[in-house]
Amino acid sequence: MSKTYSKTRKVNGQEPEADSCTVLANIKIFTMPNGGSVTLLSMLPFVLVSFRHGVKWGLFTGLVNGCLQMLLGFWAPPTPTFLYFLGEVLLDYLVAFMALGTAEFFARPFKNRMVGVAVGTAIAGFLRFMCSFLSGVLVWGNLNEGLSAWTYSLVYNASYMLPETLITVVGAVLLIKAAPQIFDRQYTKA
C-alpha cells in the first residue's frame, strides 16, 4: 500500500467523524442565549480521532469541523476592528475545536488507558473552555451585565462548557469500558 493511498484513506476516514460532530452538535440539551450549548456528546468524535489517529489528525478534524460550524451557524458580534473579528473566528471556532484534538497528547503519560482517556478528554475540554473564556473576555466582553468581562466570561462559559466536558468524559469512559478497541491507535502500513 503506497503512502499516498494510506493518507487518502486516513483523510476519508475523518469525514464521518467530522460529520458526526456536526450532527451531534445539533442535538442540544440546552442552549445559552449568546451562543454555546450542551449537546449530546458532540465533542466525543474529536477525541476519538485523536486517540485513534493521533494529535495531528485530531487537530485537522477540529479545523474541518470548526469551518463547518462557521458555515452552519456563524454569528459575529459587532466588532470595532478586523482583529476582534479574527479573534472570534479563531477562539470560538478554529482553535476551540482544534484543542479537542489534543486529547491523545495528554493521555500518553498514563499506563492505564482508561485513566488516560478520561484525563486526556478532560484536559482537551478544558482547553476548549479556555478558548471560549478568552473569547468572552476579548471579543464578547461588552455583553456583560454589570460584571467585569473576566467574571462574566467565566460564569457564562463554565455554565455550558463544564457540563459538556463532563458528559464527554463520562461518554468516553463508558465507551472505553464497553469497546476498548475503539480507542486503539490505528497504524497504517507504508
N, C-alpha and C positions, 0 to 999 in steps of 0.2 A: 504494500500500500504506500503510495507516494505521500510525501509530507504535505503537499498542497491538498491532496484528497482528504487527509485526516483533518486539516484545518477547516476545509469546507464542511465536512461532516460536523465538526465542533460548532462552527458558526450556525449551521442549520439546526443543531441541537439546542441552541439557546433560544430559538424562536418560540417554541412552546412555553418556555419559562417566562419570557417577556410578555407573551400573550396572556398567560395565566395571571401574571402580576396585574395586568390591566383589567382583566375580568374581575379578579378578586378585589381590586381597589374600588370597584363599583358596587360591591356588596357591603354596604355601610351599616354598622351597628348604630352609630350616631355621628352627626356632622356638626362641626363648630361653625359659628356664624361668619367668621372671616377666613375660612379655609381650614383644612385639616379635618381628619375624621378617624374614627376607629373602624377598621374594616375586618373582614373575615380572613385573616392570615395573608394579607396581600404582601407582606414582607418575606414570607417563608420561601417562595421560589427564588428570591435573590440569594438567600443564604444557602439554599440547596445547590445552586450553581457554583457558589464559592467553594463549598465542601467537595463537590464532585469534580469540578474542573479547575479549581484554583482561583487565586485572587484576581489574576489578570482577566479571566473570563467573567468573574463576578463583577468587576468594575465595568467591563464592556456591557454586560447585561443591564447594569444600573444606568449607564449612559443612554442605551437604547430606550429603556423604559422611561427615563426622565424626559426624553424627547417626545415619546408617545403621550405621556401625561400632559405635557405642554400643549400638544396638538388637540387633546380631548377636553381640556378644562382649564386653560391658562387664563388667569385673571390678574392683571397687573395693577398695583395701586398707582395713584397719581404720583409720579416721582419727579423731583425737580431737575434731575440730570440723568444722562445716559448711564453713568456709573451706578446710581441707585437701581436702575432697571437691570443692569447687568448683574449686580449683586443679588437681586431677587431671582433671576434666572439660574444663576449658579447655586445659590444657597437653598432655594426652595425646590429646585428640580434636579439639576445635573449632579452636583456634589452630594446632595442629600441621598439620592438613590444609589449613587456610586459607593457611598460609605457602607451600604449594606453588603456590598461585595467583598468586604474585608473580613468577614466572619471567620474564614478558614485561617487567616493570619493569626488571629487572637486565640484560636483553638489549638494551634500547634504545640504549645508547651505542655499540654495536659496529656498524660498517658491514658487516662480513662476517657474514651471517645465521647461518652455521654456528657461528662462534665465539660469537655472541650466544646462540644456543640452548644451546650447551654451558655457557657461563658462567652464564646465567640459571637453567638446570636445576640446576647445581651449587650455586649460592647458595640457591635455594629448598630444596634438600635439606639444606643446612647449617642453614637456619632451622628446618626441621622437627627436625633433630638437637638444636638449641639448646632447643627446646620440651621434647623428651624428657629432655635433660640437666637442665634446670631442674626438671622434674617429679621426676626421680630424686633431686635434692638436697632439694627442698622437701617432697615428699609421700612418696616411697619410701625415703628415707634410712635408715629403721630396718631395712631388709633387708640392709644391708651385712654383710660377713663379716670384721669386724675392721679394715676400711679406713675412711677418712673418707668421708662421704657424697659429697663432691666427686669423689674418686678413683674410688669405686665406680660412681657415675653416669657418669663419663666413660668408663671402661673398658667397662661393661655396654652403654651406649647406642651407643658407637662400634663395638662388635663386630657390631651388626646394621645400624646406620644408614649406616656407611661403605660396606659392600658394596651395600646397597640404593641408595644415591645413585650410586655408580659404575656399577652396572648400568643405572640410569635414564639417566644421561648418555650412556653408550655406546649405549643403545637410541635415544635422541633424535637423536644424531649419525648413526647408521646410517639412521634414518627420514628425516631431512632430506636425506641423500645420495640415498636411493632415491626419495623423493617430496617434493621441497621445497614443492610447492603445499599440502601438508597443514598447513604452518606459516604459510601466508599469512593475513593478517588478514582476517576476514570482515566486510565493511561492509554495513550494511543501509540501504536507501533509505527515507527517512521520507516 
